[in-house]
Amino acid sequence: MPVFAYRVARPDGSTLDGQIEGDEEHLVRAQLEGQGFLVFRLQRRGAGTTGLGLGRHAFGKLPLGEFLVFNQELLALVKAGLPVLRVWDLLIERANHSRFQQTLRTVRQDIRGGASASEALAKHPIHFSELYIATIKAGEQSGNLAEVLQRFIAYLKLMIGLRQKVSKALAYPGFLVLVGIAVIGFLLSYVVPTFVSVYAETSKSLPFATQLLLDLVTGGQAFVLPGLAGIVILGLAGRMYYVTPAGRLAVDQLLLSMPILGPIFVKHYTVQLTRTLATILAGGTPLVDALSIARGAISNRYVSGGVAGAVDEIREGTTLAAALDRPKVFPKLAVEMLSVGEETGSLPAMLHDVAEFYEGELDLRLTQLTTWIEPALLLIMGALVGAIVIIMYLPVFQMAGAV
């Protein structure tokens, strides 16, 4: 279920910041107002991206790469031992993103007013995720912010690398498909009509394949605009359905059951959960709170819902491994490894090992997939283009044979 961060005013005039779960923003707003609060701000948190990608704004409006640079600068300034306000002054000066720069100014103002950095950052969920706020809070409580930031930066680099790995694996096949569609579209829209005008001048009967292709192209021209309009309408309807909670849930569940890509998605979400949970637990956050935060980093709503159910079970005394095994989403080996980690008291280390193992598995599967899909696409596109050319030249071949 989506999580909303809110800022409200109590009847006595004091303000309150917090989080609440709900299906839709207007329902959450009505619930808060029904409790007598005046809602100042209500922002949905933990909205994941689709498919495999860790979206461009996985940690808010700031692009993920720029967010990494921001944290590297923050780490360097913290290590330098500069005063807190001076650190934020320098970060504000170096920020290139105008909206993010204004957010940093507000954060600095709150810190100057006596708030901790984690409290000030928590007021801006659009830029700073729950995971990041928990990281900063853990660093403040332990008195070792530099070490915690360094661990988070390492995590961020790994997640960026994972996203780039997936993007590269899909980029070349996607390019082949686009080029193939463009070539076939050129042949059907320009070359074939030229042959139609040439063959129309001859009284000889055409081969069946050639005549069929010409009839399809000639008859299809009348349906081009209605077909494109239908595709656009279907696309918009699909988009409208997808943005609904039920549509997003159905699509995310369908991704996991796809024949070849499904296991790849499962490995990806396993890495997302274990890597994030290991990072949070290493900062000293309790397991229930850590798992609640980690589910926001999972970009699949169906998997995230399963983890939410696991949180409730752990509160009732169930082990992490048993709770995660209940939805039957995560690999059996991963669950067994986590069970061993809990029994030996080394859960953070075991989570790290699971993430490392499935990152290697994901890398291997993506490599195998691209190794097979690239020649397959080349063969299919080449066969289609070659078939169109051969079919169009069949009458020429027949005339040459007759001569």
C-alpha positions, 0 to 999 in steps of 0.5 A: 500500500502507498505511503504518504508523508504529511505535515499537519496542524493540530487544533492547538496550533502546533505542527506534526510531521509523520507518515500514513498508509493509504490507497489514494491521496484524497482518501488519506487527506479526508482521514487526516481532516477527519481526525481534526488536523489541518493538512499543510502538505501531503506527499506520496513516498516510495513510488517505484519505477516500472520494470527493471529500471531504477528510475531516473528520480529514484531518490526524488526529483534530483537525478540519481547521478547528481544525488551521488555527487551531492553525497560525495561532496557532503562526505568530503565536507564532513571529513574536513571537519567544517562547521555544520552550517558552513557545510550546508552553505557550500552544498547550496553554492555547488547545487546546480538543480534550482529546486534542490538548491532551494530545498537545501536552503530550507534544510539549512534554515531548519538546522540553524533553528535547532533541528537535526539534519535527519529531521530537516531532510525528512520534511522534503520527501520529494528529494530525500527517501526514507532510506536516506533519512534513516542513513543520516539519522543512524550516522547522527546517533552513532556519531560517525556520519562519515562512515555511514555516508560512505556506506550509503555512497557505496550502496548508491554506486552499486544500484546505479551500476545495476541500473546501467547494466540493465539499460545496456542489456536492453539498449542494443536489442531495442535499437535493432528492433527500431532499425528493423521497423524503420527499414520495413516501414520504408520498404512498404511505404516507398519501395513497394508502391513504386513496384505497384505502379510498375507492375500495373502497366504490365498485363502479365499475371503476378506470382501469388506472393507478390500479388498478396503483398501488393494487395496488402500494401494497397489495401492497408494504406486506407487503414493507416490513419485509423490503425495509428489512431487505434494504437494511440487510443489503446496506448492511452487506455493502457496508460490510464489503467496502469496508473491505477493501483489495480493496474499497476499491481496487475502489470507488476505481477505479470512481469514476474510470471513471464517465461524468460524475463520473469526469473530475471525480474525476480533476481533484480528485485531480490538484489534491490531488497537485500542490498537496501536492507543490508545497508539499513541494518548496518546503520543500527536500524531495527529489523521491522523499521529497516524492512519497512523502509527497504520495501520503498526501494523495491520498484515492483508493487506486487513484491513490495506488497509481499514485503509489507505483509512480511513486516506485519508477520515479523512484528508478530514474532515470525523470522525474516526468512519465514516471512519473506518465504510466504509470498513465494516471490523470492528465490528459495536459495535466498530465503534459506541463506537468510535463515542461516544468517538469522540463526548465526546472528550475521543477518547483515553480512548474509544479506550482503552475500545474497545481494552479491550472489544474485547480482552475479546471477543477474549479470550472467542471465543478462549476458546470456539473454543479450548473447542470444537475442541479438543474433535472433533479432538480426536473423528475424529482421534480415529474413523479413527485409529479404522476404519483402525484397525477394517477393517484389522481384519474383516477377523480374526473376520469372521474366528473366527465366522466360527470356 
